[in-house]
Amino acid sequence: MKKYILTSLLITGMLPVFAQQSPFILQGKIKGQNTGMLKLTYPDTNDGYVQDSAVIRNGTFEFKGKLNGPVMAYIMGTVKSQAFDDPNAATFFIEPGKLSMELIHGDFKNLTIKGSKTQDELVALNLRKKIQLEQMRVLSAVYNKANMTYIEARKAGKPESELEVLKETANAEKDKMDPLIEEMDKIDMEYIRTHHDSDYSAYALSWKVSSLPLKESKLLYATLSDRVKQSSYGEKIAKEIRSLEGGSPGGIASVFSSTDINGQPLSMADFKGKKYVLLDFWASWCVPCRKGNPHLLSLYSKYKDKGLEIVGVSDDDSNLDAWKKAVAQDKIGVWKHVLRGLKRTATGYDKSTDISEPYAIHSLPTKILIDKDGVIIGRYGGGGEGDAAMDQKLAEIFN
């Protein structure tokens, strides 16, 4: 099942560091550029990240800092945008010790670095993924062009019918990358299962754990060495597993109150003892979510009179118009709808009223099935089973 991963992190791999830190020195050379600046971003100890800069002098540069172990970093030169496909931006693993790097202006993706064992692992794995990565670059370029055409048309105020066609065209190009992503995911999973003392294994698993079945995540985490479990990525995996346990079968459903799409109060407490509730975590911009709505409509029509209620929880707090428009377009206003409740602040996000957080929702679509006693009896999507299992469960309950 295709999923959209939810994250409030600015840079992929920017994770908190927990253990004792040690110094690193990164000395580098850049071909094709003798002056200017480079920026380096990497995790800090306060659940954030360090943003450092270095002056390029005669084609050389140096960064210094402290780390508790290998972490993914992001280096940026003279870029045209903040996009990860910019030729003067790249990610790589750094770790404590003395490191050396070689960059080429206009080709940061082919950087080389010595002194980072985890980066060596990544390079070796990318060689195994060479065919897929090359195909991905071609498909990604086509998708980016189609997506930009859609964005420009939207800015120009083109008719809705034209925008829908352009959006579908872009999504169709994006879908072509899915088989390649699955192939590369299999390579990573094989590596995780066979390299238990690898920091890369922990890094890769930390990004997969929220979309894997909880039982599988626990088994994979258990195989990691004690050293890796104590790393920042190991800590993240453990935290995510604990979170998933609270939003998985057997857990007590979080009781929330909110205001629905029609401005009426809605509380989970109102359904206790009366209804089975299927919480549908989705968003107007989530293509797999929208494509699944016809199936949800059929389930609702089949079971609503037998005791099923659906509550859509949308990740559209920053775009109310898109939320309401999607509900109308997909004809899903027949069930309840509320917003997630995530509030953006000057320094990040306020999760005090976030409905998704207690259920460990980190990928869309995800559905949580709750019985009349308020106990979670099914999780489908991120960290759970597939829709076929959901259909079977509902049939067992209501037929």
Secondary structure, DSSP 4 states (H G I P E B T S, - for coil): ---EE----SSTT-----S--EEEEEEEEEET-SSSEEEEEEE-SSSSEEEEEEE-BTTEEEEEEEESS-EEEEEE-S-SSS-TT-TTEEEEEE-SEEEEEEEETT-GGG-EEES-HHHHHHHHHHHHTHHHHHHHHHHHHHHHHHHHHHHHHHHTT--HHHHHHHHHHHHHHHHTTHHHHHHHHHHHHHHHHH-TT-HHHHHHHHHHGGGS-HHHHHHHHHHS-HHHHTSHHHHHHHHHHHHHHHTSTTSBPP--EEE-TTS-EEEGGGGTTT-EEEEEEE-TT-HHHHHTHHHHHHHHHHHGGGTEEEEEEES-TT-HHHHHHHHHHTT-TTSEEEE---EE-SSSEE-TT-SSGGGT--EESEEEEE-TTSBEEEEESTTSB-HHHHHHHHHHHH-
